[in-house]
Amino acid sequence: MSITASSTLTKEIEMSFQHHGDNPFEQEQSRLIERLKQQQEGMAKREYPNGRLNASDDGEVAFKIGGDGERGVVVIDFGKPVTWVGMTPQQAVEMAQLMIKNAREVSKEPLRVVIG
Protein backbone atom coordinates (compact mmCIF):
# COMPACT_ATOMS: atom_id res chain seq x y z
CA MET A 1 0.00 0.00 0.00
CA SER A 2 1.25 3.49 -0.74
CA ILE A 3 0.07 7.04 -0.42
CA THR A 4 0.18 9.19 -3.53
CA ALA A 5 -1.11 12.62 -4.50
CA SER A 6 -4.16 13.00 -6.72
CA SER A 7 -6.04 15.90 -8.25
CA THR A 8 -9.26 15.14 -6.33
CA LEU A 9 -8.12 13.10 -3.33
CA THR A 10 -5.55 14.41 -0.90
CA LYS A 11 -4.34 10.87 -0.15
CA GLU A 12 -4.96 7.56 -1.89
CA ILE A 13 -4.16 4.04 -0.86
CA GLU A 14 -3.80 1.43 -3.60
CA MET A 15 -4.56 -2.13 -2.53
CA SER A 16 -6.22 -5.42 -3.31
CA PHE A 17 -8.16 -7.57 -0.88
CA GLN A 18 -5.97 -10.59 -1.67
CA HIS A 19 -2.69 -8.68 -1.38
CA HIS A 20 -2.33 -6.49 1.66
CA GLY A 21 -0.03 -5.64 4.55
CA ASP A 22 1.86 -2.91 6.30
CA ASN A 23 4.95 -2.99 4.08
CA PRO A 24 4.12 -4.32 0.61
CA PHE A 25 6.89 -4.87 -1.86
CA GLU A 26 7.36 -2.25 -4.56
CA GLN A 27 6.79 -4.92 -7.22
CA GLU A 28 3.40 -5.78 -5.69
CA GLN A 29 2.43 -2.09 -5.62
CA SER A 30 3.28 -1.80 -9.31
CA ARG A 31 1.11 -4.84 -10.02
CA LEU A 32 -1.85 -3.31 -8.18
CA ILE A 33 -1.51 0.00 -10.03
CA GLU A 34 -1.37 -1.88 -13.33
CA ARG A 35 -4.40 -4.01 -12.33
CA LEU A 36 -6.44 -0.90 -11.49
CA LYS A 37 -5.46 0.63 -14.84
CA GLN A 38 -6.49 -2.56 -16.67
CA GLN A 39 -9.83 -2.55 -14.82
CA GLN A 40 -10.47 1.03 -15.88
CA GLU A 41 -9.75 0.06 -19.49
CA GLY A 42 -11.87 -3.11 -19.26
CA MET A 43 -8.82 -5.28 -19.97
CA ALA A 44 -8.20 -6.96 -16.58
CA LYS A 45 -7.92 -10.76 -16.65
CA ARG A 46 -10.22 -12.48 -14.16
CA GLU A 47 -8.30 -14.02 -11.28
CA TYR A 48 -9.68 -15.89 -8.26
CA PRO A 49 -6.96 -16.01 -5.57
CA ASN A 50 -9.37 -17.47 -2.98
CA GLY A 51 -11.54 -19.46 -5.38
CA ARG A 52 -14.81 -18.39 -7.00
CA LEU A 53 -17.69 -17.67 -4.59
CA ASN A 54 -20.56 -18.02 -7.09
CA ALA A 55 -21.54 -17.53 -10.73
CA SER A 56 -21.64 -13.73 -10.39
CA ASP A 57 -18.10 -13.55 -8.91
CA ASP A 58 -15.98 -11.54 -11.37
CA GLY A 59 -12.77 -12.22 -9.43
CA GLU A 60 -10.13 -10.02 -7.85
CA VAL A 61 -10.69 -6.27 -7.95
CA ALA A 62 -8.07 -3.63 -7.15
CA PHE A 63 -9.22 -0.36 -5.60
CA LYS A 64 -8.10 2.91 -4.03
CA ILE A 65 -9.21 4.38 -0.73
CA GLY A 66 -8.58 8.07 -0.24
CA GLY A 67 -9.68 11.07 1.73
CA ASP A 68 -10.68 14.41 0.22
CA GLY A 69 -9.97 16.94 2.97
CA GLU A 70 -11.57 19.86 1.13
CA ARG A 71 -14.90 18.07 0.78
CA GLY A 72 -14.63 16.04 3.99
CA VAL A 73 -15.32 12.68 2.34
CA VAL A 74 -13.70 9.26 2.11
CA VAL A 75 -13.78 7.73 -1.38
CA ILE A 76 -13.41 4.12 -2.56
CA ASP A 77 -12.52 3.95 -6.27
CA PHE A 78 -12.80 0.54 -7.95
CA GLY A 79 -12.01 1.91 -11.40
CA LYS A 80 -15.07 0.15 -12.83
CA PRO A 81 -18.71 -0.61 -11.91
CA VAL A 82 -18.83 -3.04 -8.96
CA THR A 83 -22.03 -4.45 -7.44
CA TRP A 84 -20.52 -6.36 -4.50
CA VAL A 85 -17.22 -7.41 -2.95
CA GLY A 86 -16.27 -10.34 -0.73
CA MET A 87 -13.32 -10.57 1.61
CA THR A 88 -11.87 -12.57 4.46
CA PRO A 89 -12.54 -11.36 8.01
CA GLN A 90 -8.94 -10.07 8.26
CA GLN A 91 -9.31 -8.14 5.00
CA ALA A 92 -12.57 -6.63 6.32
CA VAL A 93 -10.77 -5.44 9.46
CA GLU A 94 -7.91 -3.95 7.42
CA MET A 95 -10.35 -2.17 5.09
CA ALA A 96 -12.23 -0.80 8.11
CA GLN A 97 -8.96 0.47 9.58
CA LEU A 98 -8.12 2.27 6.32
CA MET A 99 -11.60 3.78 6.16
CA ILE A 100 -11.36 4.99 9.77
CA LYS A 101 -7.84 6.36 9.23
CA ASN A 102 -8.98 8.35 6.19
CA ALA A 103 -12.16 9.50 7.97
CA ARG A 104 -10.10 10.87 10.86
CA GLU A 105 -7.76 12.66 8.46
CA VAL A 106 -10.57 14.49 6.64
CA SER A 107 -12.98 15.07 9.55
CA LYS A 108 -13.22 18.52 11.06
CA GLU A 109 -14.72 17.08 14.27
CA PRO A 110 -13.59 14.28 16.59
CA LEU A 111 -14.87 10.84 15.53
CA ARG A 112 -15.82 7.96 17.80
CA VAL A 113 -15.58 4.31 16.75
CA VAL A 114 -17.78 1.80 18.56
CA ILE A 115 -17.39 -1.94 17.92
CA GLY A 116 -19.80 -4.47 19.32
C-alpha positions as CSV (number, residue, x, y, z in Angstrom):
1,M,0.0,0.0,0.0
2,S,1.2,3.5,-0.7
3,I,0.1,7.0,-0.4
4,T,0.2,9.2,-3.5
5,A,-1.1,12.6,-4.5
6,S,-4.2,13.0,-6.7
7,S,-6.0,15.9,-8.2
8,T,-9.3,15.1,-6.3
9,L,-8.1,13.1,-3.3
10,T,-5.5,14.4,-0.9
11,K,-4.3,10.9,-0.1
12,E,-5.0,7.6,-1.9
13,I,-4.2,4.0,-0.9
14,E,-3.8,1.4,-3.6
15,M,-4.6,-2.1,-2.5
16,S,-6.2,-5.4,-3.3
17,F,-8.2,-7.6,-0.9
18,Q,-6.0,-10.6,-1.7
19,H,-2.7,-8.7,-1.4
20,H,-2.3,-6.5,1.7
21,G,0.0,-5.6,4.5
22,D,1.9,-2.9,6.3
23,N,4.9,-3.0,4.1
24,P,4.1,-4.3,0.6
25,F,6.9,-4.9,-1.9
26,E,7.4,-2.2,-4.6
27,Q,6.8,-4.9,-7.2
28,E,3.4,-5.8,-5.7
29,Q,2.4,-2.1,-5.6
30,S,3.3,-1.8,-9.3
31,R,1.1,-4.8,-10.0
32,L,-1.9,-3.3,-8.2
33,I,-1.5,0.0,-10.0
34,E,-1.4,-1.9,-13.3
35,R,-4.4,-4.0,-12.3
36,L,-6.4,-0.9,-11.5
37,K,-5.5,0.6,-14.8
38,Q,-6.5,-2.6,-16.7
39,Q,-9.8,-2.5,-14.8
40,Q,-10.5,1.0,-15.9
41,E,-9.8,0.1,-19.5
42,G,-11.9,-3.1,-19.3
43,M,-8.8,-5.3,-20.0
44,A,-8.2,-7.0,-16.6
45,K,-7.9,-10.8,-16.6
46,R,-10.2,-12.5,-14.2
47,E,-8.3,-14.0,-11.3
48,Y,-9.7,-15.9,-8.3
49,P,-7.0,-16.0,-5.6
50,N,-9.4,-17.5,-3.0
51,G,-11.5,-19.5,-5.4
52,R,-14.8,-18.4,-7.0
53,L,-17.7,-17.7,-4.6
54,N,-20.6,-18.0,-7.1
55,A,-21.5,-17.5,-10.7
56,S,-21.6,-13.7,-10.4
57,D,-18.1,-13.5,-8.9
58,D,-16.0,-11.5,-11.4
59,G,-12.8,-12.2,-9.4
60,E,-10.1,-10.0,-7.9
61,V,-10.7,-6.3,-7.9
62,A,-8.1,-3.6,-7.1
63,F,-9.2,-0.4,-5.6
64,K,-8.1,2.9,-4.0
65,I,-9.2,4.4,-0.7
66,G,-8.6,8.1,-0.2
67,G,-9.7,11.1,1.7
68,D,-10.7,14.4,0.2
69,G,-10.0,16.9,3.0
70,E,-11.6,19.9,1.1
71,R,-14.9,18.1,0.8
72,G,-14.6,16.0,4.0
73,V,-15.3,12.7,2.3
74,V,-13.7,9.3,2.1
75,V,-13.8,7.7,-1.4
76,I,-13.4,4.1,-2.6
77,D,-12.5,3.9,-6.3
78,F,-12.8,0.5,-8.0
79,G,-12.0,1.9,-11.4
80,K,-15.1,0.1,-12.8
81,P,-18.7,-0.6,-11.9
82,V,-18.8,-3.0,-9.0
83,T,-22.0,-4.5,-7.4
84,W,-20.5,-6.4,-4.5
85,V,-17.2,-7.4,-2.9
86,G,-16.3,-10.3,-0.7
87,M,-13.3,-10.6,1.6
88,T,-11.9,-12.6,4.5
89,P,-12.5,-11.4,8.0
90,Q,-8.9,-10.1,8.3
91,Q,-9.3,-8.1,5.0
92,A,-12.6,-6.6,6.3
93,V,-10.8,-5.4,9.5
94,E,-7.9,-3.9,7.4
95,M,-10.3,-2.2,5.1
96,A,-12.2,-0.8,8.1
97,Q,-9.0,0.5,9.6
98,L,-8.1,2.3,6.3
99,M,-11.6,3.8,6.2
100,I,-11.4,5.0,9.8
101,K,-7.8,6.4,9.2
102,N,-9.0,8.4,6.2
103,A,-12.2,9.5,8.0
104,R,-10.1,10.9,10.9
105,E,-7.8,12.7,8.5
106,V,-10.6,14.5,6.6
107,S,-13.0,15.1,9.6
108,K,-13.2,18.5,11.1
109,E,-14.7,17.1,14.3
110,P,-13.6,14.3,16.6
111,L,-14.9,10.8,15.5
112,R,-15.8,8.0,17.8
113,V,-15.6,4.3,16.8
114,V,-17.8,1.8,18.6
115,I,-17.4,-1.9,17.9
116,G,-19.8,-4.5,19.3
